[in-house]
């Protein structure tokens, strides 16, 4: 069953965040993930607050998503994101 890594990200330092992008993208591809949504315009229709940036990445299953997230490749990128943004992230199983 496919699984989705979903993150709501508020980039607080755009210049500092830039090195994260290629590192994260390479690690995602290496672990079989693919971007479905990568920061497109969000149209809030219910609730709040307005999301800043949404990222959705599809993996073959939840185990694959966790392998990517915990991988040495992504763990090198993660501190860059954490130092230059605030985020909520989770894995959702879906179909």
C-alpha positions as CSV (number, residue, x, y, z in Angstrom):
1,X,0.0,0.0,0.0
2,X,1.5,3.4,-0.9
3,X,2.4,5.8,1.9
4,X,2.9,9.5,1.8
5,X,5.3,11.7,3.7
6,X,3.5,15.0,4.3
7,X,5.2,18.1,5.6
8,X,3.9,21.5,6.4
9,X,7.0,23.8,6.3
10,X,7.5,27.5,7.2
11,X,10.8,28.5,5.7
12,X,12.3,31.1,8.1
13,X,15.6,31.5,6.3
14,X,15.3,31.0,2.6
15,X,19.0,31.4,1.8
16,X,20.0,28.9,4.6
17,X,17.3,26.5,3.3
18,X,18.6,26.3,-0.3
19,X,21.3,23.7,0.3
20,X,18.6,21.4,1.7
21,X,16.7,21.1,-1.5
22,X,19.2,19.2,-3.7
23,X,20.3,17.0,-0.8
24,X,16.7,16.1,0.1
25,X,15.7,15.5,-3.6
26,X,18.6,13.2,-4.2
27,X,17.9,11.2,-1.1
28,X,14.2,10.9,-2.0
29,X,15.0,9.6,-5.5
30,X,17.5,7.2,-4.1
31,X,14.9,5.6,-1.8
32,X,12.2,5.4,-4.4
33,X,10.1,8.4,-3.5
34,X,8.5,10.8,-5.8
35,X,7.2,14.3,-5.2
36,X,3.4,14.7,-5.7
37,X,3.3,18.2,-4.2
38,X,6.3,20.5,-3.7
39,X,5.3,23.9,-2.3
40,X,2.5,24.8,-4.8
41,X,-0.1,27.4,-3.9
42,X,-2.4,26.1,-1.1
43,X,-6.0,27.3,-1.0
44,X,-7.2,27.0,2.6
45,X,-10.9,26.1,2.5
46,X,-11.5,25.1,6.1
47,X,-9.8,25.7,9.5
48,X,-6.6,27.6,10.0
49,X,-4.0,28.9,10.1
50,X,-3.0,29.2,6.4
51,X,-0.3,26.7,5.5
52,X,3.0,28.2,4.4
53,X,4.4,25.3,2.2
54,X,3.1,21.8,1.8
55,X,5.2,18.9,0.5
56,X,3.8,15.4,-0.3
57,X,6.1,12.6,-1.3
58,X,4.9,9.2,-2.3
59,X,6.7,6.0,-1.4
60,X,5.9,2.3,-2.1
61,X,4.9,1.8,1.5
62,X,5.3,3.2,5.0
63,X,8.5,1.1,5.6
64,X,10.1,2.7,2.5
65,X,9.2,6.2,3.7
66,X,10.7,5.4,7.1
67,X,13.9,4.0,5.5
68,X,14.3,7.2,3.5
69,X,13.6,9.5,6.5
70,X,16.1,7.6,8.7
71,X,18.7,7.1,6.0
72,X,22.1,8.5,6.3
73,X,21.6,10.5,3.2
74,X,18.5,12.3,4.5
75,X,19.9,12.7,8.0
76,X,22.6,14.8,6.5
77,X,20.0,17.1,4.9
78,X,17.6,17.2,7.8
79,X,19.6,19.5,10.2
80,X,19.7,22.1,7.4
81,X,15.9,22.1,7.1
82,X,15.4,22.1,10.9
83,X,17.8,25.1,11.3
84,X,16.1,27.1,8.6
85,X,12.4,26.3,9.0
86,X,9.7,25.2,11.3
87,X,7.8,22.1,10.2
88,X,5.3,19.4,11.1
89,X,5.8,16.1,9.2
90,X,4.1,12.7,9.2
91,X,3.7,9.5,7.2
92,X,0.2,8.5,6.1
93,X,-0.7,5.1,4.7
94,X,-3.1,5.4,1.8
95,X,-4.4,3.9,-1.4
